[in-house]
């Protein structure tokens, strides 16, 4: 796939607590914060954002790492070029204090900036609330952002932090106990639903992680778990990216049904329903 020239997206920036980042936007209607996976906002992430916009929402893509629109596929750009780009992006993430890669029981510091972005986009775009999709490294960010009552549709697509290099980390997710308690309370009081997506054989997203989310959130956690054989075989990577690299965008395909489930959540929570009033 060629590089995306960002046609159809407006470019801007957002500043909070002294940190300024570029932001891409497309569409109109209530905001959905789309947080990319490594190596960044690829053409396929942009395609997903276009689907969000076509559903009637404003897709808001913060540039957290990488070069927006760049295609990292080694078959298109060569293995050497792809490897250098991936390694460079991952190195910047590893040395950044904004991302918590290994520690358990912590929300990444960048989540505070993302919550502020969601609040600003809610004020700008209107609607009953904001949606958020995190992918891979950013997957758990959507959960931690849901401490803010304006976040009404969180989606965790292949949440991969903390890196599952020990059994304890395999069952953990990158959110502090305090933030998780707030989200659990919202699920109980407000009917908040948390959607999770993964391929069953994905070692970056162990089954124990989804089992832990079921224990913590109960029926409020809705898991979509796909067989590895459901992934797009044309991808150069093992099954991982449900909504982007491994999507087979054909009716009836499990990955397409997963995509439709995500878009239906946004339609239900952001376009059709009024936000439920908090319990007294």
C-alpha positions as CSV (number, residue, x, y, z in Angstrom):
1,X,0.0,0.0,0.0
2,X,1.4,3.4,-0.9
3,X,2.0,6.2,1.7
4,X,-1.2,8.1,2.5
5,X,-0.9,11.8,1.7
6,X,-3.4,12.7,4.5
7,X,-6.0,13.9,1.9
8,X,-9.4,14.2,3.8
9,X,-7.7,15.0,7.1
10,X,-7.2,18.3,8.7
11,X,-4.0,18.9,10.7
12,X,-3.8,20.8,13.9
13,X,-2.3,20.5,17.4
14,X,-3.3,20.3,21.0
15,X,-1.5,21.5,24.1
16,X,-2.0,20.3,27.7
17,X,0.3,20.6,30.7
18,X,3.1,22.0,28.6
19,X,3.0,19.2,26.0
20,X,2.0,19.9,22.4
21,X,1.3,17.2,19.8
22,X,0.0,17.2,16.3
23,X,-3.6,16.0,15.8
24,X,-5.3,14.8,12.6
25,X,-9.1,15.0,12.2
26,X,-11.7,13.8,9.8
27,X,-15.5,13.9,9.7
28,X,-18.2,15.6,11.8
29,X,-20.2,14.5,14.8
30,X,-19.2,13.3,18.3
31,X,-15.5,12.6,18.7
32,X,-13.7,9.3,18.7
33,X,-10.0,9.4,19.7
34,X,-8.1,6.9,17.5
35,X,-4.8,6.0,19.0
36,X,-2.4,4.2,16.7
37,X,-0.3,1.1,17.2
38,X,3.5,1.0,16.5
39,X,4.9,2.3,14.2
40,X,2.2,5.1,14.1
41,X,-0.6,6.4,12.0
42,X,-0.2,4.0,9.0
43,X,-2.4,4.1,5.9
44,X,-4.5,1.3,7.4
45,X,-5.0,3.2,10.6
46,X,-6.2,6.1,8.5
47,X,-8.6,3.8,6.6
48,X,-10.1,2.8,10.0
49,X,-10.4,6.5,10.9
50,X,-12.2,7.1,7.6
51,X,-14.7,4.3,8.6
52,X,-15.3,6.1,11.9
53,X,-15.9,9.3,10.1
54,X,-18.3,7.6,7.6
55,X,-20.3,6.3,10.6
56,X,-21.1,9.8,11.6
57,X,-18.3,10.7,14.1
58,X,-15.2,12.9,14.1
59,X,-12.1,10.8,14.0
60,X,-9.4,12.4,16.1
61,X,-5.9,11.0,15.7
62,X,-3.2,12.3,18.1
63,X,0.3,11.8,16.7
64,X,2.0,10.0,19.6
65,X,4.8,8.5,17.6
66,X,5.9,7.8,14.0
67,X,5.3,9.6,10.8
68,X,1.6,10.0,9.8
69,X,0.7,8.3,6.5
70,X,3.9,6.3,6.2
71,X,3.5,2.7,5.0
72,X,5.7,0.4,7.1
73,X,5.0,-2.8,5.1
74,X,8.4,-4.4,4.2
75,X,7.0,-5.7,1.0
76,X,6.3,-2.2,-0.2
77,X,9.3,-0.3,1.2
78,X,11.8,-3.2,1.7
79,X,12.8,-5.1,4.8
80,X,15.8,-2.8,5.6
81,X,13.8,0.4,5.4
82,X,10.8,-1.1,7.3
83,X,13.1,-2.5,10.0
84,X,14.9,0.8,10.5
85,X,11.6,2.7,10.8
86,X,10.1,0.3,13.2
87,X,13.2,0.2,15.4
88,X,13.5,4.0,15.4
89,X,9.9,4.4,16.4
90,X,10.1,1.7,19.1
91,X,13.3,3.3,20.5
92,X,11.7,6.7,20.9
93,X,8.8,5.0,22.7
94,X,11.1,3.1,25.0
95,X,13.1,6.1,26.1
96,X,10.0,8.3,26.5
97,X,8.7,8.7,30.0
98,X,5.2,9.1,28.6
99,X,4.8,5.3,28.1
100,X,4.9,2.6,30.7
101,X,6.0,-0.6,28.9
102,X,6.8,-3.0,31.7
103,X,5.5,-1.8,35.0
104,X,2.3,-3.3,36.3
105,X,-0.3,-1.3,38.3
106,X,0.4,2.0,36.5
107,X,-1.4,4.1,33.9
108,X,1.0,5.6,31.4
109,X,1.6,9.3,32.0
110,X,0.4,10.2,28.4
111,X,-3.1,9.2,29.5
112,X,-3.5,12.5,31.3
113,X,-2.9,14.4,28.0
114,X,-5.3,12.1,26.2
115,X,-8.0,12.7,28.7
116,X,-7.6,16.4,28.3
117,X,-7.7,16.0,24.5
118,X,-10.9,14.0,24.8
119,X,-12.5,16.6,27.0
120,X,-11.5,19.4,24.5
121,X,-12.9,17.4,21.6
122,X,-16.2,16.7,23.4
123,X,-16.6,20.5,23.9
124,X,-15.7,21.1,20.3
125,X,-17.7,18.3,18.7
126,X,-20.7,18.0,21.1
127,X,-22.7,14.8,21.5
128,X,-23.4,12.6,24.5
129,X,-19.8,11.8,25.0
130,X,-16.5,10.6,23.4
131,X,-15.3,7.3,22.1
132,X,-11.7,6.0,22.2
133,X,-9.9,3.2,20.4
134,X,-6.4,2.1,21.5
135,X,-4.4,-0.4,19.5
136,X,-1.5,-2.6,20.7
137,X,0.8,-0.3,22.8
138,X,-2.0,2.2,23.2
139,X,-4.8,-0.4,23.8
140,X,-5.0,0.1,27.5
141,X,-5.0,3.8,27.2
142,X,-8.7,3.7,26.2
143,X,-9.5,1.9,29.5
144,X,-7.5,4.4,31.6
145,X,-9.2,7.3,29.8
146,X,-12.6,6.0,30.9
147,X,-12.1,7.5,34.4
148,X,-13.5,10.6,32.7
149,X,-17.3,10.4,32.5
150,X,-17.2,12.0,29.1
151,X,-15.6,8.8,27.7
152,X,-18.6,6.6,27.0
153,X,-17.3,4.1,24.4
154,X,-13.8,2.6,25.1
155,X,-12.4,0.0,22.8
156,X,-9.2,-2.0,23.6
157,X,-7.9,-3.5,20.3
158,X,-5.1,-6.0,21.1
159,X,-4.0,-4.2,24.3
160,X,-0.3,-5.2,24.6
161,X,1.0,-3.4,27.7
162,X,2.6,-4.3,30.0
163,X,4.8,-6.5,27.7
164,X,3.9,-10.1,28.8
165,X,7.5,-11.2,29.6
166,X,6.4,-12.8,33.0
167,X,3.3,-14.6,34.1
168,X,2.3,-11.7,36.3
169,X,2.5,-9.2,33.4
170,X,0.5,-11.6,31.2
171,X,-2.6,-11.1,33.3
172,X,-2.0,-7.3,33.9
173,X,-3.0,-4.3,31.9
174,X,-1.5,-0.8,32.0
175,X,-3.9,0.9,34.4
176,X,-3.4,1.9,38.0
177,X,-5.6,0.2,40.7
178,X,-7.2,3.6,41.5
179,X,-8.1,4.2,37.8
180,X,-9.4,0.7,37.4
181,X,-11.7,1.1,40.5
182,X,-13.1,4.3,38.9
183,X,-13.8,2.5,35.7
184,X,-15.4,-0.5,37.5
185,X,-17.6,1.9,39.4
186,X,-18.8,3.5,36.1
187,X,-19.6,0.1,34.7
188,X,-21.7,-0.7,37.8
189,X,-23.5,2.7,38.1
190,X,-23.7,3.9,34.5
191,X,-23.7,0.7,32.4
192,X,-20.4,1.6,30.8
193,X,-19.3,-1.1,28.3
194,X,-15.7,-1.9,27.6
195,X,-15.0,-3.7,24.3
196,X,-11.8,-5.8,23.8
197,X,-10.5,-7.4,20.6
198,X,-7.7,-10.0,20.2
199,X,-6.6,-13.0,18.2
200,X,-6.4,-16.0,20.3
201,X,-2.9,-16.9,19.4
202,X,-1.4,-13.5,19.8
203,X,1.4,-13.7,22.4
204,X,1.4,-10.0,22.9
205,X,-2.2,-10.2,24.2
206,X,-2.3,-13.3,26.4
207,X,-5.7,-14.9,27.2
208,X,-4.9,-14.2,30.9
209,X,-5.2,-10.5,30.2
210,X,-8.8,-10.8,28.9
211,X,-9.6,-13.2,31.8
212,X,-8.4,-10.6,34.2
213,X,-10.6,-7.9,32.6
214,X,-13.6,-10.2,32.9
215,X,-12.9,-10.7,36.6
216,X,-12.5,-7.0,37.2
217,X,-15.3,-5.6,35.0
218,X,-17.7,-8.6,34.9
219,X,-20.3,-8.5,32.1
220,X,-19.3,-4.9,31.3
221,X,-16.2,-6.3,29.5
222,X,-17.2,-7.6,26.1
223,X,-14.5,-9.7,24.5
224,X,-14.2,-10.4,20.8
225,X,-11.7,-13.2,20.4
226,X,-10.8,-14.4,16.9
227,X,-9.1,-17.5,15.6
228,X,-5.7,-16.8,14.0
229,X,-7.0,-18.3,10.8
230,X,-9.4,-15.3,10.6
231,X,-6.6,-12.9,10.1
232,X,-5.7,-11.5,6.7
233,X,-3.0,-13.9,5.3
234,X,-1.6,-11.1,3.1
235,X,-0.1,-9.4,6.1
236,X,3.7,-9.8,6.6
237,X,3.2,-10.1,10.4
238,X,1.6,-12.8,12.6
239,X,-2.1,-12.2,13.5
240,X,-2.3,-9.2,15.8
241,X,-4.0,-6.0,14.4
242,X,-7.7,-6.8,14.3
243,X,-8.9,-3.5,12.9
244,X,-6.0,-2.6,10.6
245,X,-3.2,-4.8,9.3
246,X,-5.1,-8.1,9.7
247,X,-8.5,-7.0,8.7
248,X,-10.3,-8.8,5.8
249,X,-12.7,-6.1,4.8
250,X,-15.4,-8.4,3.3
251,X,-18.9,-9.0,4.6
252,X,-19.2,-12.1,6.7
253,X,-15.5,-12.3,7.6
254,X,-14.8,-12.4,11.4
255,X,-12.5,-9.4,11.3
256,X,-15.1,-7.4,9.4
257,X,-17.7,-8.4,12.0
258,X,-15.3,-7.2,14.7
259,X,-15.0,-3.8,12.9
260,X,-18.7,-3.6,12.6
261,X,-19.1,-4.3,16.3
262,X,-16.8,-1.4,17.1
263,X,-18.6,1.0,14.8
264,X,-22.0,-0.2,16.2
265,X,-20.8,0.7,19.7
266,X,-20.0,4.2,18.5
267,X,-23.4,4.5,16.8
268,X,-25.2,3.3,19.9
269,X,-23.3,5.3,22.5
270,X,-22.5,8.4,20.6
271,X,-25.2,8.9,18.0
272,X,-28.4,7.2,19.1
273,X,-28.5,7.1,22.9
274,X,-28.5,9.8,25.5
275,X,-25.8,9.3,28.1
276,X,-27.3,7.5,31.1
277,X,-27.5,9.7,34.2
278,X,-25.2,8.8,37.1
279,X,-26.9,6.9,39.9
280,X,-27.4,8.8,43.1
